[in-house]
Amino acid sequence: MATSTFRNKNKVRPIKQGAAKRQRIKAQKKRLVALGVDAATVEGMQSDQLRLLLKRPKVTAMAAAKMAAEEK
């Protein structure tokens, strides 16, 4: 039996890069702003909060519209 690292997929997997993560977060922020969430609010959020809001875009859009209506 071979015990080389070639056969161990856990050691051969590509390592996540920081640039790709920043690119994903930037795209997620654009999506939230397009849904109607305030840009200043989006900039202050952490990445896990961004993903949580993007799981249900219809609910997020309705909540953002409600918040915008209350501010006026």
Secondary structure, 3 states (H helix, E strand, C coil): CCCCCCCCHHHHCCCCCHHHHHHHHHHHHHHHHHHCCCHHHHHCCCHHHHHHHHHCHHHHHHHHHHHHHHHC
